[in-house]
């Protein structure tokens, strides 16, 4: 198990809540993803936004991953943690001048451009530094990721990417932007995708757009299909490492690359989600009229996904082996949305019990806030 009763003695005296990271599981996940990608000649850029904890980043980058960054500070953190700047992709619809200059100074692999005005601005800033900026065109492929609307990014109504009807304008504009070099097309349709047929559809769209640019003289060196592979939030113990072999096989069987063209991926959640657990203590067990509340010292300020997305995380009482009782597990924040789950079965729970909220390694610690002036939870590691 990632966490169990044997951990409790080690955690005595550590203030809760805190994030616990199983570095052995992270190593296994990283090695599995890298093995399956390398045997196919694919390039991996870890999506830093999923978790920017330096201990995790150093382990990921030491395995040869590049970085997918969405801010200037993510670029700086990634470089500090050992990534090769030549393997950094920089995405996002609203890159500031300062952030673009950071990318230019490090000579990153690619700016993933999401609009013509952004292309014009990068060209201006690159010219001022007497540099050529390598760019990708992020294409909105209008593919339904079949996931939560807040983490779907590839539909035509989403703010991300450049749509097909603007391609001619993009080509015309590139002719006048002498400090840009188009090296790749980029796609990303969403996150927590568990239906692999979504990626089959993405391959079809990517093939179409890749051919469109090729026929117009853009023989691009790279094709970047983003990330999005989901993980098992229901049963993390049975499926701690995502099925990277099946995931990459979808692309191996369906993507059509031109000679010497490399395929790139930007996994995030699938790399770090299962290695992280939010550990909390029970403050009170409150008897309501028709339900019982387990009030824990972790809240939506520590893990916002359930409040923001209605996301499910497996919750375990690792202190008790008593008979099961039905509870709502809630936090201390002054918001009704501060609820981790309702009507779940836990062993009979008492004040002081340790509660483990599983699969919290992605979009957990990195999204923590100080709402209600609460402290940011610390990190604890298996090693």
C-alpha positions as CSV (number, residue, x, y, z in Angstrom):
1,X,0.0,0.0,0.0
2,X,1.0,3.6,-0.5
3,X,-0.1,4.5,3.0
4,X,-1.1,2.3,5.9
5,X,-1.0,1.9,9.7
6,X,2.8,1.4,9.6
7,X,3.1,5.0,8.6
8,X,1.3,6.4,11.6
9,X,4.1,6.0,14.0
10,X,6.5,7.7,11.7
11,X,4.1,10.7,11.4
12,X,3.8,11.3,15.1
13,X,4.6,15.0,15.7
14,X,4.2,16.1,12.1
15,X,1.5,18.8,11.9
16,X,-1.4,17.9,9.7
17,X,-2.5,18.3,7.0
18,X,0.5,17.4,4.9
19,X,1.2,15.8,1.5
20,X,2.8,12.4,1.6
21,X,4.8,11.3,-1.5
22,X,5.7,7.8,-2.2
23,X,9.0,8.3,-4.2
24,X,9.3,4.6,-4.9
25,X,6.0,4.7,-6.8
26,X,7.0,7.9,-8.6
27,X,10.2,6.1,-9.7
28,X,8.2,3.1,-11.0
29,X,5.8,5.4,-12.9
30,X,8.5,7.5,-14.4
31,X,10.5,4.5,-15.5
32,X,7.4,2.8,-17.0
33,X,6.4,5.8,-19.0
34,X,10.0,6.4,-20.2
35,X,10.4,2.8,-21.2
36,X,7.2,2.7,-23.2
37,X,8.0,6.0,-24.9
38,X,11.7,5.3,-25.6
39,X,10.9,2.0,-27.3
40,X,8.8,4.0,-29.8
41,X,11.1,6.9,-30.1
42,X,8.7,9.3,-28.4
43,X,9.8,12.4,-26.5
44,X,8.2,13.2,-23.1
45,X,7.8,16.7,-21.5
46,X,6.4,16.5,-18.0
47,X,3.6,19.0,-17.4
48,X,5.0,21.0,-14.5
49,X,1.6,22.5,-13.7
50,X,0.4,19.1,-12.3
51,X,2.9,19.3,-9.4
52,X,6.0,21.6,-9.2
53,X,7.4,20.1,-6.0
54,X,11.2,20.3,-6.4
55,X,11.8,16.8,-5.0
56,X,9.5,15.3,-7.5
57,X,10.8,17.4,-10.4
58,X,14.4,16.4,-9.8
59,X,13.5,12.8,-9.9
60,X,11.4,13.2,-13.1
61,X,14.0,15.3,-14.9
62,X,16.8,13.0,-13.9
63,X,15.0,10.3,-15.9
64,X,15.4,12.4,-19.0
65,X,12.0,14.1,-19.2
66,X,11.7,17.5,-20.6
67,X,9.2,20.1,-19.2
68,X,5.9,21.4,-20.4
69,X,5.6,24.8,-18.7
70,X,2.8,27.4,-18.6
71,X,4.5,30.3,-16.8
72,X,7.9,31.9,-16.5
73,X,8.3,30.7,-13.0
74,X,7.7,27.1,-14.1
75,X,10.5,27.5,-16.6
76,X,12.8,28.8,-13.8
77,X,11.8,26.0,-11.4
78,X,12.3,23.4,-14.0
79,X,15.8,24.6,-14.9
80,X,16.7,24.8,-11.2
81,X,15.6,21.2,-10.9
82,X,17.8,20.0,-13.7
83,X,15.8,19.9,-16.9
84,X,17.5,20.5,-20.2
85,X,16.2,23.9,-21.4
86,X,16.3,22.5,-24.9
87,X,13.5,20.2,-23.8
88,X,11.1,22.9,-22.5
89,X,7.8,23.7,-24.2
90,X,6.1,26.8,-23.1
91,X,2.3,26.8,-23.4
92,X,-0.5,29.1,-22.4
93,X,-2.8,31.7,-24.0
94,X,-1.5,34.7,-22.1
95,X,2.3,34.7,-22.0
96,X,3.7,38.0,-20.7
97,X,6.6,39.8,-22.2
98,X,8.7,38.9,-19.1
99,X,7.9,35.2,-19.4
100,X,8.6,35.2,-23.1
101,X,12.0,36.8,-22.5
102,X,12.7,34.1,-19.9
103,X,12.1,31.5,-22.5
104,X,14.2,33.3,-25.1
105,X,17.1,33.7,-22.7
106,X,17.1,29.9,-22.0
107,X,16.7,29.0,-25.6
108,X,13.8,26.7,-25.0
109,X,12.6,24.0,-27.4
110,X,9.4,25.7,-28.4
111,X,6.8,28.4,-27.6
112,X,3.4,26.8,-28.2
113,X,1.6,29.8,-29.8
114,X,-2.1,30.1,-29.4
115,X,-2.9,33.3,-31.5
116,X,-1.5,35.4,-34.2
117,X,-1.0,38.4,-31.9
118,X,1.1,36.2,-29.6
119,X,3.2,35.2,-32.6
120,X,3.8,38.8,-33.5
121,X,4.8,39.7,-30.0
122,X,7.3,36.8,-29.7
123,X,8.8,37.8,-33.0
124,X,9.3,41.4,-31.7
125,X,10.9,40.3,-28.5
126,X,13.1,37.8,-30.3
127,X,14.2,40.5,-32.7
128,X,15.2,42.7,-29.8
129,X,17.5,40.0,-28.6
130,X,18.7,39.1,-32.1
131,X,17.4,35.6,-31.7
132,X,15.3,33.2,-33.6
133,X,12.4,31.7,-31.5
134,X,11.3,28.2,-32.3
135,X,7.5,28.0,-32.1
136,X,4.7,25.4,-32.4
137,X,1.2,26.3,-33.6
138,X,-1.2,25.0,-31.0
139,X,-4.2,23.8,-33.0
140,X,-7.7,23.6,-31.6
141,X,-8.7,20.3,-33.2
142,X,-12.4,20.4,-32.0
143,X,-12.2,17.0,-30.3
144,X,-14.5,16.2,-27.4
145,X,-12.3,14.8,-24.6
146,X,-15.3,13.4,-22.8
147,X,-14.2,14.8,-19.5
148,X,-15.2,17.6,-17.1
149,X,-15.9,20.8,-18.9
150,X,-13.3,22.7,-16.8
151,X,-10.5,20.4,-18.0
152,X,-11.6,20.0,-21.6
153,X,-9.4,22.2,-23.9
154,X,-9.8,21.0,-27.4
155,X,-13.4,22.0,-28.4
156,X,-13.9,25.0,-30.7
157,X,-15.6,26.9,-27.9
158,X,-12.6,26.6,-25.6
159,X,-10.1,29.5,-25.4
160,X,-7.1,27.4,-26.4
161,X,-5.4,27.1,-29.7
162,X,-5.8,28.3,-33.3
163,X,-8.7,27.0,-35.3
164,X,-8.4,25.7,-38.9
165,X,-10.1,28.7,-40.5
166,X,-7.2,30.9,-39.4
167,X,-4.4,28.7,-40.9
168,X,-4.1,30.7,-44.1
169,X,-3.7,33.8,-42.0
170,X,-1.0,32.1,-39.9
171,X,0.9,31.1,-43.0
172,X,0.7,34.6,-44.4
173,X,1.8,36.1,-41.1
174,X,4.8,33.7,-40.8
175,X,6.2,35.1,-44.0
176,X,6.7,38.5,-42.4
177,X,7.9,37.3,-39.0
178,X,11.6,36.8,-39.6
179,X,12.5,35.9,-36.0
180,X,10.2,32.9,-35.7
181,X,10.8,29.4,-36.9
182,X,7.9,27.0,-37.1
183,X,9.1,23.6,-35.9
184,X,6.0,21.8,-34.7
185,X,2.3,21.5,-34.5
186,X,0.8,21.2,-31.0
187,X,-2.4,19.7,-29.7
188,X,-3.9,19.2,-26.2
189,X,-7.6,18.2,-25.9
190,X,-8.1,17.9,-22.2
191,X,-7.2,16.1,-19.0
192,X,-8.2,12.9,-17.1
193,X,-9.1,11.1,-20.3
194,X,-9.8,7.5,-19.7
195,X,-11.5,6.7,-23.0
196,X,-8.6,5.9,-25.3
197,X,-10.9,6.4,-28.4
198,X,-10.5,10.1,-27.7
199,X,-6.8,9.8,-28.6
200,X,-7.7,7.8,-31.7
201,X,-9.8,10.7,-32.8
202,X,-7.0,13.1,-32.0
203,X,-4.6,11.1,-34.2
204,X,-7.1,11.4,-37.1
205,X,-7.3,15.2,-36.7
206,X,-3.5,15.6,-36.1
207,X,-2.8,13.6,-39.3
208,X,-5.1,15.8,-41.3
209,X,-3.5,19.1,-40.0
210,X,0.0,17.7,-40.3
211,X,-0.7,16.9,-44.0
212,X,-2.2,20.3,-44.6
213,X,0.9,22.1,-43.4
214,X,3.2,19.5,-45.2
215,X,1.5,20.1,-48.5
216,X,2.1,23.8,-48.1
217,X,5.8,23.4,-47.7
218,X,6.1,23.1,-43.9
219,X,8.0,19.9,-43.4
220,X,8.0,20.1,-39.6
221,X,10.5,18.2,-37.5
222,X,8.1,17.6,-34.6
223,X,4.5,16.9,-33.8
224,X,3.3,17.4,-30.2
225,X,0.0,15.7,-29.1
226,X,0.0,17.0,-25.5
227,X,-1.1,14.9,-22.6
228,X,-4.4,14.1,-20.9
229,X,-4.1,10.4,-20.0
230,X,-6.3,9.8,-16.9
231,X,-5.7,7.7,-13.8
232,X,-7.8,5.4,-11.6
233,X,-9.2,7.6,-8.8
234,X,-11.6,4.8,-7.8
235,X,-9.1,2.1,-7.0
236,X,-5.6,3.5,-6.8
237,X,-4.3,0.5,-5.0
238,X,-5.1,-1.9,-7.9
239,X,-3.9,0.5,-10.6
240,X,-1.1,2.6,-9.2
241,X,0.7,3.0,-12.6
242,X,-1.3,4.0,-15.7
243,X,-1.4,1.8,-18.7
244,X,1.2,3.7,-20.7
245,X,1.7,0.8,-23.1
246,X,-1.9,0.9,-24.3
247,X,-1.8,4.7,-24.4
248,X,1.3,5.0,-26.6
249,X,0.1,2.1,-28.7
250,X,-2.9,4.2,-29.8
251,X,-0.5,6.7,-31.3
252,X,1.8,4.1,-32.7
253,X,-1.0,2.5,-34.6
254,X,-2.8,5.7,-35.7
255,X,-0.5,8.6,-36.0
256,X,1.1,9.2,-39.4
257,X,4.5,10.8,-39.1
258,X,6.6,12.1,-42.0
259,X,10.3,10.9,-42.4
260,X,12.4,12.1,-39.4
261,X,9.4,13.7,-37.7
262,X,9.4,13.1,-33.9
263,X,6.3,12.7,-31.7
264,X,6.1,14.5,-28.4
265,X,3.9,14.1,-25.4
266,X,3.2,16.2,-22.3
267,X,2.0,13.9,-19.5
268,X,1.4,15.4,-16.0
269,X,-1.4,13.8,-13.9
270,X,-0.5,10.3,-15.1
271,X,3.1,10.7,-13.8
272,X,2.5,12.1,-10.3
273,X,-1.2,11.7,-9.2
274,X,-0.9,8.3,-7.6
275,X,2.3,8.9,-5.7
276,X,0.7,11.7,-3.6
277,X,-1.7,11.4,-0.7
278,X,-3.2,14.2,1.5
279,X,-2.9,13.2,5.1
280,X,-5.3,14.8,7.6
281,X,-6.5,14.2,11.2
282,X,-10.0,14.0,12.4
283,X,-11.0,17.1,14.4
284,X,-14.5,16.1,15.3
285,X,-17.3,13.6,14.5
286,X,-20.5,15.5,14.4
287,X,-24.0,13.9,14.6
288,X,-26.5,15.6,12.3
289,X,-30.2,14.8,12.1
290,X,-29.9,12.3,9.3
291,X,-26.2,12.1,8.6
292,X,-22.8,12.0,10.4
293,X,-19.9,14.4,9.5
294,X,-16.2,13.6,9.8
295,X,-14.6,17.0,10.2
296,X,-11.0,16.9,9.2
297,X,-8.2,19.5,9.5
298,X,-7.6,19.5,5.7
299,X,-9.8,21.7,3.6
300,X,-10.5,22.9,0.1
301,X,-7.5,25.3,0.5
302,X,-5.3,22.2,0.6
303,X,-7.0,20.1,-2.1
304,X,-9.5,22.1,-4.2
305,X,-10.4,19.5,-6.8
306,X,-13.6,18.2,-5.1
307,X,-14.9,21.7,-4.6
308,X,-13.9,23.0,-8.0
309,X,-14.7,20.0,-10.2
310,X,-16.8,17.7,-8.0
311,X,-13.8,15.4,-8.3
312,X,-13.7,12.1,-6.5
313,X,-10.8,10.9,-4.4
314,X,-10.7,7.7,-2.5
315,X,-10.8,8.4,1.3
316,X,-9.4,6.0,3.9
317,X,-9.3,6.0,7.7
318,X,-5.9,4.3,8.2
319,X,-6.2,4.4,12.0
320,X,-9.4,2.4,12.5
321,X,-10.3,-1.2,11.8
322,X,-13.8,-1.0,13.4
323,X,-17.1,-1.7,11.6
324,X,-18.1,0.6,8.8
325,X,-20.3,3.7,9.2
326,X,-21.6,6.1,6.5
327,X,-20.2,9.6,6.8
328,X,-19.8,12.9,5.0
329,X,-16.1,14.0,5.1
330,X,-15.8,17.7,5.3
331,X,-13.2,20.4,6.0
332,X,-13.0,23.4,8.3
333,X,-13.2,26.1,5.6
334,X,-16.2,28.5,5.9
335,X,-17.7,27.4,2.6
336,X,-20.4,24.7,2.0
337,X,-18.3,23.5,-0.9
338,X,-15.6,22.5,1.5
339,X,-16.6,18.8,1.3
340,X,-14.4,16.0,0.2
341,X,-17.1,13.4,-0.3
342,X,-20.6,12.4,0.9
343,X,-22.2,9.2,2.0
344,X,-19.0,7.2,2.1
345,X,-18.2,4.1,4.1
346,X,-15.4,4.4,6.6
347,X,-14.4,2.4,9.7
348,X,-16.0,3.9,12.8
349,X,-14.1,7.2,13.1
350,X,-12.9,9.1,16.2
351,X,-11.1,12.4,16.9
352,X,-7.4,12.1,16.1
353,X,-7.7,9.3,13.5
354,X,-5.6,9.7,10.4
355,X,-7.5,10.2,7.2
356,X,-5.8,9.5,3.8
357,X,-7.1,11.3,0.7
358,X,-5.6,9.3,-2.1
359,X,-4.5,10.1,-5.7
360,X,-3.7,13.7,-4.7
361,X,-0.2,14.0,-6.3
362,X,-1.6,16.0,-9.2
363,X,-3.3,19.4,-8.9
364,X,-3.2,19.1,-5.1
365,X,-0.2,20.8,-3.4
366,X,0.4,22.9,-6.5
367,X,-3.1,24.5,-6.2
368,X,-3.1,25.0,-2.5
369,X,-4.0,28.4,-1.2
370,X,-4.0,30.4,2.0
371,X,-7.7,31.0,2.0
372,X,-9.0,31.8,5.5
373,X,-5.3,32.6,6.1
374,X,-4.5,28.9,6.5
375,X,-1.0,27.5,6.2
376,X,0.2,25.8,3.1
377,X,0.6,22.1,3.9
378,X,4.1,20.8,4.1
379,X,5.5,17.8,2.2
380,X,6.6,14.5,3.6
381,X,8.5,11.8,1.6
382,X,8.8,8.1,1.8
383,X,12.5,8.2,1.7
